[in-house]
Amino acid sequence: MVTLDSHNIHQPELLEQLLRSGMDIARINCAHDSNKEWKMLIEAIRYAEERLLSRGQEIGRKCRIMMDLAGPKIRTGLMETEIRPLKISVPKDSHGKPIRFTEGFLDSESKQTKHVTNLIGVPSAYVIAISNNRSDGLVNLKVGEKINFRDSRDRLRTMIVLERISPTKIRVGLERTVYLKEGLNLQGEISGYSFTAGPIKPQPVDLQVRAGDILRLYKTSGILGHKSTLDTPAGISCTHPDVLERIGPGRRVFIDDGKIGAIVSSSNNEYIELEVNSPMEISKIRPEKGLNFPDSSLNLPALTAEGIDNLDFVVNHATTVALSFVHRTEDLYDLHHALDKLGHLDIGIIAKIETADVIHNLAQILMAGLELPKFGILIARGDLAVEVGFENLALVQEDVLCLCEAAHIPVILATQVLDSLAKIGIPTGLR
């Protein structure tokens, strides 16, 4: 099973290679993208299968599709914004050397220089707004031409012209990581064309914390995350503020998949106050990062209104549906009844094991699963490790595997198993 997303839509060679290497289940996470991208991705998988078969290459069984309903994932809320240099990163190998361009656009019609997240199939796009007195400047740039400039750190950088999209827009590739600010001068080597970078779009504040800092987690939606001032600690909000009423003093809170740890020191009607105990010297808190409360029972239904809406697409395109943050038998029954209403009880149900609550209720959940036509378990090691402790993860997952084996229930051991292999080329077990 391989997790795919919209970045893979326009990577036919990669999809073919995955199919040849044995991928027979593609996982699509409904927490990201939309029906449009999911459909394009599934079609891309089917086209890759057809191309391989037309060349006489055997790929085994047809690739199944598992779609993962997001569930009530609690995340950090929006932050206040500030204007600062825009960082555009270039991917590097284990030795710190760039491995490919980071592609984006120069656009004389754009009002702001910014990251772009809505371009299908472009993993980390950006738009650099440009301004000058010559309306024909971009037309004069040639494909393959180098554009030189010094970024906000006064480091010499180069981008390459890759494609001319229109008279006002060209596609470019950056060779190295840069920090852009308004007014940077960019100079074409061949055309001699010179222009300046336009205004930078305001970005979420750079909220940094360290061990011993006080951090407020607000119980009211709509409050923006902010830095500390002379008389007020830094603060953030979350996507489900109602659950904070169940978080008392002494309870642990983890931010960004466990990267930042904290203990609740106090609570009032407006916020809970956390004391950060993160082992890192300085940690950054960003919007839309996961929040975990391993010592607190939140009792949120796993099937959300958004999940029910997504089922209309899932039942017509997927082989199985995975339900995130299952922690009670009612969660399985809710999904089963929703599928029954849609007339698709033939779709398999996968319960994701990723909270401390579900471990305590696992026997009941397995018994409920045995009542379903098609049922399986997925051990989501990322969130589960934060909930039960990284040092306990191996023991907990072994217990889950043994119970499922005894009940003859299939298990998927998933997420971050080969994380270091994918990123730096070294398997986790060898590090």
Buried (B, 14 or more C-beta within 10 A) or exposed (E): BBBBBBBBBEBBEBBBEBBBEEBBBBBBBBBEBEBEBBBBBBEBBBEBBEBBEEEEEEBEEEBBBBBBBBBBBBBBBBBBEEEBBBBBEBEBEEEEEBEEBBBBBBBBEBEBBBBBEEBEBBBBBBBBBBBEEEEEBBBEBBEEBEBEBBBBEEEEBBBBBBEBEEEBBBBBBBBBBBBBBBEBEBBBEEBEBBBBBBBBBEBBBEBBBEBEBBBBBBBEEEBBBBBBEEEEBBBBBBBBBEBBEEBEEEBBBBBBBBBBBBBBEEBEEEBBBBBBBBEEEEBBBBBEBBBBBBBBEBEBBBBBEBBBEBBEBBBEBBBBBBBBBBBBBEBBBBBBEBBEEBEBBEBBBBBBBBBBBBBEBBEEBBEBBEEBEBBBBBBBBBBBBBBBBEEEBEEBBEEBBEBBEEBEBEBBBBBEBEEBBEEEEEEEEEE
